[in-house]
Amino acid sequence: MKSLHGKVAIVTGSSRGIGSEIALTLANAGAQVVINYATNKAAADKVCAAIADAGGECKVVQADVSNPDDVRKLFATTSEHFNHIDILINNAGILLFKEIADIQDDEFNHIVDVNFKSVFYTLREAATRLADHGRVVNISSTVTRLMLPKYGAYAATKAATEQLTRIFARELGKRGITANTVSPGPVNTELFRAGKTVADIERMAAMAALGRIGEVDDIAQIVLFLVSDEARWVTGQDIGANGGIL
């Protein structure tokens, strides 16, 4: 049964990794999906082609979500093409792996722009464009609950996202709109594996009660639940999707 039939979803940063899996999963559940990318059009087109091949409907939209003008364009293009917007998934993000003392101004500004300001800009737009009883899921991280060296700036942007989500949930709740964050632990993606040794990954896997790192489908299935009608009573929450690290 297509539980999201008739729903329109924007998934930011959905050309690869967790974002692409979320887009595919929502499309498989019946949603019409906007595949958003910043620079990698070929990867975005590949995701959309996979959706179309499976009988789904999608549209690829280029937008740098750290730019408010691009965010307005993203929402306007979606509305023009699909007539309405029901679901927003904020997945776009970057990782900065550096001790706080070594972070340069431009590096800090860049991660704040991509990881946090993008969420603010999309939520601001969603506040007036999202349909009643819509759904918002923002991707955070389990690192906000830990004291991991070199994750300071990254964790700060994700913690700020979590708080912004809670306030948005309160402000839009009267319209039946829910907003939650999902906080993955280590997930088997290109972004996660970059710069890590096999020993690093094995050590992180051992931290989880389930004894492994996550896969993209582990996260996508939680997002699917949160945007479904079955999760209509869940809002303002941060769901730890980390295999029992905490």
Residue pairs with C-beta under 8 A, 6 or more apart in sequence:
2 29
2 30
3 29
3 30
3 228
3 229
4 26
4 29
4 30
4 31
4 87
4 227
4 228
5 30
5 31
6 30
7 30
7 31
7 32
7 86
7 87
7 227
8 31
8 32
8 33
8 34
8 78
8 82
8 83
8 84
8 85
8 86
8 87
9 23
9 26
9 31
9 32
9 33
9 34
9 85
9 86
9 87
9 88
9 89
9 227
10 33
10 34
10 36
10 74
10 75
10 78
10 85
10 87
10 88
10 89
10 122
11 19
11 22
11 23
11 26
11 33
11 34
11 35
11 36
11 89
11 91
12 19
12 36
12 63
12 65
12 74
12 89
12 90
12 91
12 92
12 118
12 122
13 19
13 36
13 37
13 38
13 65
13 91
13 92
13 93
14 20
14 22
14 23
14 33
14 35
14 36
14 37
14 44
14 47
14 89
14 91
15 35
15 36
15 37
15 40
15 41
15 43
15 44
15 46
15 47
16 40
16 43
16 47
16 189
16 190
17 187
17 189
17 190
17 191
17 216
18 91
18 139
18 184
18 187
18 189
18 216
18 219
18 220
19 89
19 91
19 92
20 35
20 43
20 47
20 216
21 216
21 217
21 219
21 220
22 89
22 91
22 219
22 220
22 223
22 224
23 33
23 35
23 47
23 51
23 58
24 47
24 50
24 51
24 220
25 217
25 220
25 221
25 223
25 224
26 33
26 87
26 89
26 223
26 224
26 227
27 33
27 51
27 54
27 56
27 57
27 58
28 54
28 56
29 224
29 228
30 56
31 56
31 86
31 87
32 56
32 57
32 58
32 59
32 82
33 51
33 56
33 57
33 58
33 59
34 58
34 59
34 60
34 61
34 74
34 77
34 78
34 81
34 82
35 44
35 47
35 48
35 51
35 58
35 59
35 60
35 61
36 44
36 61
36 62
36 63
36 65
36 74
36 92
37 43
37 44
37 60
37 61
37 62
38 62
38 63
38 64
38 65
38 92
41 60
41 62
44 60
44 62
45 60
47 58
48 58
48 59
48 60
51 57
51 58
52 58
59 77
59 78
59 81
59 82
61 73
61 74
61 77
61 78
63 70
63 71
63 73
63 74
64 70
65 71
65 74
65 90
65 92
65 114
65 118
65 121
65 122
66 113
66 114
66 117
66 118
66 121
67 121
68 121
71 118
71 121
71 122
71 125
72 125
74 122
74 125
75 85
75 122
75 125
75 126
75 129
78 85
79 85
79 129
84 131
85 126
85 129
85 130
85 131
85 134
86 130
86 131
86 133
86 134
86 135
87 134
87 135
87 136
87 137
87 227
88 122
88 123
88 126
88 130
88 134
88 135
88 136
88 137
89 136
89 137
89 138
89 139
89 223
89 227
90 118
90 119
90 122
90 123
90 136
90 137
90 138
90 139
90 161
91 139
92 114
92 118
93 114
93 115
93 139
93 157
94 110
94 111
94 114
94 115
94 191
95 154
95 191
95 192
95 194
96 103
96 107
96 108
96 110
96 111
96 153
96 154
97 150
97 151
97 154
97 195
98 107
98 150
98 153
99 149
99 150
99 152
100 152
100 153
103 152
103 153
107 153
108 153
111 153
111 154
111 157
112 153
112 157
115 154
115 157
115 158
115 161
116 157
116 160
116 161
116 164
119 138
119 161
119 164
119 165
120 164
123 136
123 164
123 165
123 168
123 179
126 134
126 136
127 168
127 171
127 172
130 136
130 172
130 177
132 175
132 176
132 177
133 175
133 176
133 177
133 232
134 175
134 176
134 177
134 178
135 177
135 178
135 179
135 226
135 227
135 231
136 165
136 168
136 169
136 177
136 178
136 179
136 180
137 179
137 180
137 181
137 182
137 223
137 226
137 227
138 161
138 162
138 164
138 165
138 179
138 180
138 181
138 182
139 181
139 182
139 183
139 184
139 219
140 158
140 159
140 161
140 162
140 165
140 181
140 182
140 183
140 238
141 154
141 155
141 158
141 183
141 184
142 183
142 184
142 185
142 240
142 241
142 242
142 245
142 246
143 151
143 154
143 155
143 158
144 155
144 158
144 159
144 162
144 183
145 183
145 240
145 246
146 155
146 245
146 246
148 155
158 183
161 181
162 181
162 183
162 238
165 179
165 180
165 181
165 236
165 238
166 179
166 236
168 179
169 177
169 178
169 179
169 180
169 235
169 236
170 236
172 179
173 235
173 236
176 232
178 226
178 231
178 232
178 234
178 235
179 235
179 236
180 226
180 231
180 234
180 235
180 236
180 237
180 238
180 239
181 237
181 238
181 239
182 219
182 222
182 223
182 226
182 238
182 239
182 241
183 238
183 239
183 240
183 241
183 242
184 214
184 218
184 219
184 241
184 242
185 204
185 207
185 208
185 213
185 214
185 240
185 241
185 242
185 243
185 245
186 192
186 201
186 204
186 205
186 208
186 213
186 214
186 242
187 213
187 214
187 215
187 216
187 218
187 219
188 213
188 214
188 215
188 216
189 216
192 213
193 201
201 213
204 213
205 211
205 212
205 213
207 245
208 242
208 243
208 244
208 245
209 243
209 244
209 245
210 243
210 244
211 243
212 243
213 243
214 241
214 242
214 243
218 241
218 243
219 241
222 239
222 241
225 231
226 234
226 239
240 246
